[in-house]
């Protein structure tokens, strides 16, 4: 970006667009929730995460991709809502698996309602997501509806594979990882359902199944990877009120984020022994002092700087793939929004 003012305008424009999408999608998610009993133990908890302000990146990507490839303005709204409902279901289960305490600036469902109620709420959100998707795809030609359902099935399995790999690394205390291992993880765990899937589904519906989806996968992966790495960095250097989740939570959980992968590969001597000891422990055994020590080692070994530079390189590749992915897209506000996303992530680091 050419100036601080330009960066501020870019950030403001993208976030205004996301807030507008979030408002509409949040209302639609809540409208889709069942009424009746038991409110206290099921339907009330199910409403909590959809009620909390989120980024709405996934539905925004789906809506804009559909329109730049030819769809009417609200043709995929139901599909976008289903994506966000499934995202909320994943968040509930992620927070249980990770033992997280905060989500979107408030206590997690497990922290306030207990693990059992939170599990049920996550399952309920996934079921409602399927109901919303079923209603939305009834409006599509049969072959196209089947393609959309296939995309959802593929996305859900890729996401579960990623979750399983991450949990397996922690369970088996894997400590010999490299950056390419991390990228393979987030391709499954994050990129497929955060960026690749919303873009592909939007393009499929907008083009009537004719769009070339391969360039969207390449762009979606690189943009999604940079977005996830930025999120990992914010967990280490961000402000909890702005971040909305527990600062240093990834370190407490022992998540193999890129900064930790770099530290594991580069620490030597007593520092390496300390990191290995930290990795062997479970969350309850990782004291604040130990977590802060590992965080300080990331500065000493250049892990934060390495991760920032790595993500910036990925963003440069994402910019190149954007032009390929959207070479045949309609010009207009939606294409402008999609084009602004890469410099937006870049500007948020500045």
C-alpha positions as CSV (number, residue, x, y, z in Angstrom):
1,X,0.0,0.0,0.0
2,X,1.2,3.5,-0.8
3,X,0.4,5.2,2.6
4,X,-1.0,4.8,6.0
5,X,-4.2,6.5,4.9
6,X,-4.5,4.1,2.0
7,X,-4.1,1.1,4.3
8,X,-6.6,2.5,6.7
9,X,-9.2,3.0,3.9
10,X,-8.6,-0.5,2.6
11,X,-9.0,-2.1,6.0
12,X,-12.1,0.0,6.6
13,X,-13.7,-0.9,3.3
14,X,-13.1,-4.7,3.7
15,X,-14.3,-4.7,7.3
16,X,-17.4,-2.7,6.4
17,X,-18.3,-5.2,3.8
18,X,-17.7,-8.1,6.2
19,X,-19.8,-6.5,8.9
20,X,-22.7,-6.0,6.4
21,X,-22.5,-9.7,5.4
22,X,-22.2,-10.8,9.0
23,X,-25.3,-8.8,10.0
24,X,-27.5,-10.5,7.4
25,X,-26.0,-14.0,7.9
26,X,-26.3,-13.8,11.7
27,X,-30.0,-12.9,11.4
28,X,-30.6,-15.8,9.0
29,X,-28.7,-18.3,11.2
30,X,-30.8,-17.3,14.2
31,X,-34.0,-17.5,12.1
32,X,-33.0,-21.1,11.2
33,X,-32.8,-22.3,14.8
34,X,-35.5,-24.6,16.1
35,X,-38.0,-23.3,18.7
36,X,-39.3,-25.2,21.7
37,X,-37.8,-27.2,24.5
38,X,-35.3,-27.8,25.9
39,X,-34.2,-24.1,25.5
40,X,-32.0,-24.0,28.6
41,X,-29.9,-27.1,27.7
42,X,-30.0,-27.2,23.9
43,X,-31.6,-24.5,21.8
44,X,-30.3,-21.6,24.0
45,X,-26.7,-22.8,23.9
46,X,-27.0,-23.4,20.1
47,X,-27.8,-19.7,19.6
48,X,-24.9,-18.4,21.5
49,X,-22.0,-18.5,19.0
50,X,-24.2,-17.5,16.0
51,X,-25.3,-14.5,18.1
52,X,-21.7,-13.3,18.7
53,X,-20.2,-11.0,16.1
54,X,-17.7,-12.9,13.8
55,X,-15.7,-12.2,10.7
56,X,-18.2,-13.7,8.3
57,X,-15.3,-14.3,5.9
58,X,-16.7,-17.7,4.6
59,X,-20.2,-16.5,3.6
60,X,-18.7,-13.3,2.2
61,X,-16.4,-15.3,0.0
62,X,-19.2,-17.6,-1.2
63,X,-21.6,-14.7,-2.0
64,X,-19.1,-12.6,-3.9
65,X,-17.7,-15.6,-5.8
66,X,-21.2,-16.5,-6.9
67,X,-21.9,-13.1,-8.1
68,X,-18.7,-12.5,-10.0
69,X,-19.4,-15.8,-11.9
70,X,-22.9,-14.8,-12.8
71,X,-25.3,-15.5,-10.0
72,X,-28.1,-13.2,-8.9
73,X,-27.4,-11.2,-5.8
74,X,-29.0,-13.6,-3.2
75,X,-28.9,-16.9,-5.2
76,X,-26.5,-18.6,-2.7
77,X,-27.6,-16.9,0.5
78,X,-28.9,-20.1,1.9
79,X,-25.7,-21.9,1.0
80,X,-23.6,-19.2,2.6
81,X,-25.7,-19.4,5.8
82,X,-25.2,-23.2,5.9
83,X,-21.4,-22.7,5.6
84,X,-21.4,-20.3,8.5
85,X,-23.6,-22.6,10.7
86,X,-21.2,-25.5,10.1
87,X,-18.3,-23.2,10.9
88,X,-20.0,-22.4,14.3
89,X,-20.5,-26.1,14.9
90,X,-16.8,-26.7,14.3
91,X,-15.9,-23.9,16.7
92,X,-17.9,-25.4,19.5
93,X,-16.2,-28.7,19.1
94,X,-12.8,-27.1,18.6
95,X,-13.1,-25.3,21.9
96,X,-14.0,-28.5,23.7
97,X,-11.0,-30.4,22.1
98,X,-8.6,-27.6,22.9
99,X,-9.9,-26.7,26.4
100,X,-10.3,-23.1,25.2
101,X,-11.7,-20.6,27.6
102,X,-12.7,-17.7,25.3
103,X,-14.5,-17.4,22.0
104,X,-15.3,-14.1,20.3
105,X,-14.6,-12.2,23.5
106,X,-16.8,-14.3,25.8
107,X,-16.5,-17.6,27.7
108,X,-16.8,-20.7,25.5
109,X,-19.9,-22.9,25.6
110,X,-18.0,-25.6,27.5
111,X,-16.9,-23.1,30.1
112,X,-20.4,-21.8,30.7
113,X,-22.7,-24.9,30.1
114,X,-20.4,-27.8,30.5
115,X,-18.9,-30.2,28.0
116,X,-22.0,-32.3,27.5
117,X,-24.3,-29.4,26.6
118,X,-21.6,-27.9,24.4
119,X,-21.2,-31.2,22.5
120,X,-25.0,-31.3,21.9
121,X,-25.0,-27.7,20.8
122,X,-22.3,-28.3,18.3
123,X,-24.1,-31.4,16.9
124,X,-27.3,-29.4,16.7
125,X,-25.6,-26.6,14.7
126,X,-24.3,-29.1,12.3
127,X,-27.8,-30.6,11.8
128,X,-29.3,-27.2,11.3
129,X,-26.6,-26.4,8.7
130,X,-27.7,-29.5,6.8
131,X,-31.3,-28.5,6.9
132,X,-30.5,-25.0,5.6
133,X,-28.4,-26.5,2.8
134,X,-31.1,-28.9,1.8
135,X,-33.6,-26.1,1.5
136,X,-31.1,-24.0,-0.5
137,X,-30.2,-26.7,-3.0
138,X,-33.8,-27.4,-3.8
139,X,-33.7,-24.3,-5.9
140,X,-30.9,-25.7,-8.0
141,X,-31.0,-28.1,-11.0
142,X,-30.4,-31.7,-9.9
143,X,-26.9,-32.1,-11.2
144,X,-25.8,-28.8,-9.7
145,X,-27.4,-29.6,-6.3
146,X,-25.5,-32.9,-6.3
147,X,-22.2,-31.0,-7.0
148,X,-22.8,-28.6,-4.1
149,X,-23.6,-31.5,-1.7
150,X,-20.4,-33.3,-2.9
151,X,-18.4,-30.1,-2.2
152,X,-19.8,-30.0,1.4
153,X,-19.1,-33.6,2.0
154,X,-15.5,-33.2,0.7
155,X,-15.0,-30.1,2.8
156,X,-16.2,-31.7,6.0
157,X,-14.0,-34.7,5.5
158,X,-10.9,-32.6,4.7
159,X,-11.6,-30.5,7.8
160,X,-11.9,-33.6,10.0
161,X,-8.7,-35.1,8.6
162,X,-6.9,-31.9,9.5
163,X,-8.3,-31.9,13.1
164,X,-7.3,-35.5,13.4
165,X,-3.7,-34.8,12.3
166,X,-3.4,-31.9,14.7
167,X,-4.7,-33.9,17.6
168,X,-2.5,-36.8,16.6
169,X,0.6,-34.6,16.6
170,X,-0.2,-33.6,20.2
171,X,-1.2,-37.1,21.3
172,X,2.0,-38.8,19.9
173,X,4.2,-35.8,20.9
174,X,5.5,-35.3,17.3
175,X,8.4,-32.8,17.5
176,X,10.2,-33.2,14.2
177,X,7.9,-31.1,12.0
178,X,8.9,-28.8,9.1
179,X,7.0,-25.8,7.6
180,X,5.7,-28.1,4.8
181,X,4.1,-30.3,7.4
182,X,2.3,-27.3,8.9
183,X,1.1,-26.2,5.4
184,X,-0.3,-29.7,4.8
185,X,-2.1,-29.5,8.1
186,X,-3.8,-26.2,7.5
187,X,-4.6,-27.1,3.9
188,X,-7.0,-29.7,5.5
189,X,-7.9,-28.1,8.8
190,X,-8.3,-24.5,7.8
191,X,-8.0,-23.6,4.1
192,X,-10.5,-26.1,2.7
193,X,-13.5,-24.9,4.7
194,X,-12.4,-21.3,5.3
195,X,-11.5,-20.2,1.7
196,X,-11.4,-23.0,-0.9
197,X,-14.9,-24.4,-0.2
198,X,-16.8,-21.1,-0.1
199,X,-15.1,-19.9,-3.3
200,X,-15.7,-23.2,-5.1
201,X,-19.3,-23.5,-4.1
202,X,-20.0,-19.8,-5.0
203,X,-18.3,-20.2,-8.4
204,X,-20.1,-23.5,-9.1
205,X,-23.5,-22.0,-8.6
206,X,-22.7,-18.7,-10.2
207,X,-21.4,-20.4,-13.4
208,X,-23.9,-23.2,-13.4
209,X,-21.2,-25.7,-12.9
210,X,-19.0,-24.4,-15.7
211,X,-16.2,-22.5,-13.8
212,X,-12.7,-23.9,-13.7
213,X,-12.3,-24.7,-10.0
214,X,-8.5,-25.5,-10.0
215,X,-7.3,-21.9,-10.0
216,X,-9.7,-21.2,-7.1
217,X,-8.1,-24.0,-5.1
218,X,-4.6,-22.5,-5.6
219,X,-5.7,-19.0,-4.7
220,X,-7.9,-20.2,-1.8
221,X,-5.0,-22.3,-0.3
222,X,-2.5,-19.5,-0.4
223,X,-4.9,-16.8,0.8
224,X,-6.2,-19.2,3.5
225,X,-2.7,-20.2,4.7
226,X,-1.7,-16.6,5.1
227,X,-4.9,-15.8,6.9
228,X,-4.3,-18.7,9.3
229,X,-0.7,-17.8,9.9
230,X,-1.8,-14.3,10.7
231,X,-4.3,-15.7,13.2
232,X,-1.5,-17.8,14.8
233,X,0.7,-14.8,15.2
234,X,-2.1,-12.7,16.7
235,X,-2.5,-15.5,19.3
236,X,1.1,-14.7,20.3
237,X,1.3,-11.0,19.9
238,X,-2.3,-9.7,19.8
239,X,-4.6,-8.0,22.3
240,X,-7.1,-10.3,23.8
241,X,-10.0,-7.8,23.6
242,X,-9.4,-7.2,19.8
243,X,-8.4,-10.9,19.2
244,X,-11.5,-12.3,20.9
245,X,-9.8,-15.5,22.0
246,X,-7.3,-16.5,24.7
247,X,-3.9,-14.9,24.1
248,X,-1.2,-17.6,24.2
249,X,-4.0,-20.2,24.1
250,X,-2.2,-22.0,21.3
251,X,0.9,-22.4,23.5
252,X,-1.1,-23.6,26.4
253,X,-2.6,-26.2,24.1
254,X,0.7,-27.2,22.5
255,X,-0.6,-26.6,19.0
256,X,2.0,-27.1,16.3
257,X,1.7,-23.6,14.8
258,X,4.4,-22.3,12.4
259,X,6.2,-20.3,15.1
260,X,6.4,-23.4,17.3
261,X,7.5,-25.6,14.4
262,X,10.3,-23.2,13.7
263,X,11.3,-23.1,17.3
264,X,11.3,-26.9,17.6
265,X,13.6,-27.1,14.6
266,X,16.0,-24.4,15.7
267,X,16.3,-24.5,19.5
268,X,19.5,-26.0,20.8
269,X,21.0,-27.2,24.1
270,X,19.0,-26.5,27.3
271,X,16.5,-24.5,25.2
272,X,15.7,-27.6,23.1
273,X,15.4,-29.7,26.2
274,X,12.9,-27.1,27.7
275,X,10.8,-27.1,24.6
276,X,10.7,-30.9,24.5
277,X,9.6,-31.0,28.1
278,X,6.9,-28.4,27.4
279,X,5.6,-30.5,24.5
280,X,5.4,-33.6,26.6
281,X,3.1,-32.0,29.1
282,X,-0.7,-31.6,28.8
283,X,-2.4,-28.2,29.1
284,X,-3.0,-28.4,32.9
285,X,0.7,-29.0,33.4
286,X,1.9,-26.0,31.4
287,X,2.3,-23.1,33.8
288,X,2.1,-19.5,32.9
289,X,5.8,-19.2,33.6
290,X,6.7,-22.1,31.2
291,X,4.4,-20.7,28.5
292,X,6.0,-17.3,28.8
293,X,9.4,-18.8,28.6
294,X,8.6,-20.7,25.4
295,X,7.1,-17.5,24.0
296,X,10.3,-15.6,24.8
297,X,12.4,-18.3,23.1
298,X,10.4,-17.6,19.9
299,X,11.8,-14.1,19.9
300,X,15.3,-15.3,20.7
301,X,15.3,-17.8,17.8
302,X,13.6,-15.5,15.4
303,X,10.5,-17.6,15.1
304,X,8.1,-14.7,15.0
305,X,10.1,-12.9,12.3
306,X,10.4,-16.1,10.3
307,X,6.7,-16.7,10.4
308,X,5.9,-13.2,9.4
309,X,8.2,-13.3,6.4
310,X,6.9,-16.8,5.4
311,X,3.4,-15.6,5.4
312,X,4.3,-12.5,3.4
313,X,5.8,-14.8,0.7
314,X,2.6,-16.8,0.6
315,X,0.6,-13.7,0.2
316,X,2.7,-12.7,-2.9
317,X,1.9,-16.0,-4.5
318,X,-1.8,-15.6,-3.6
319,X,-1.8,-12.3,-5.5
320,X,-0.5,-14.0,-8.6
321,X,-3.1,-16.8,-8.4
322,X,-5.9,-14.4,-7.8
323,X,-5.6,-13.1,-11.4
324,X,-5.8,-16.6,-12.8
325,X,-8.7,-17.6,-10.6
326,X,-10.8,-14.6,-11.5
327,X,-9.7,-13.9,-15.0
328,X,-13.2,-14.4,-16.4
329,X,-15.0,-12.8,-13.4
330,X,-17.5,-10.0,-13.8
331,X,-16.1,-6.6,-12.7
332,X,-17.8,-4.7,-10.0
333,X,-18.0,-4.3,-6.2
334,X,-17.8,-8.0,-5.5
335,X,-14.6,-8.5,-7.5
336,X,-13.2,-5.4,-5.9
337,X,-13.9,-6.9,-2.5
338,X,-12.2,-10.2,-3.4
339,X,-9.2,-8.5,-4.9
340,X,-8.8,-6.4,-1.7
341,X,-8.5,-9.4,0.6
342,X,-4.8,-10.1,0.0
343,X,-3.7,-6.5,0.6
344,X,-6.1,-6.4,3.5
345,X,-4.3,-9.3,5.3
346,X,-1.0,-7.7,4.4
347,X,-2.2,-4.3,5.8
348,X,-3.3,-5.9,9.0
349,X,0.3,-6.8,9.7
350,X,1.5,-3.2,9.3
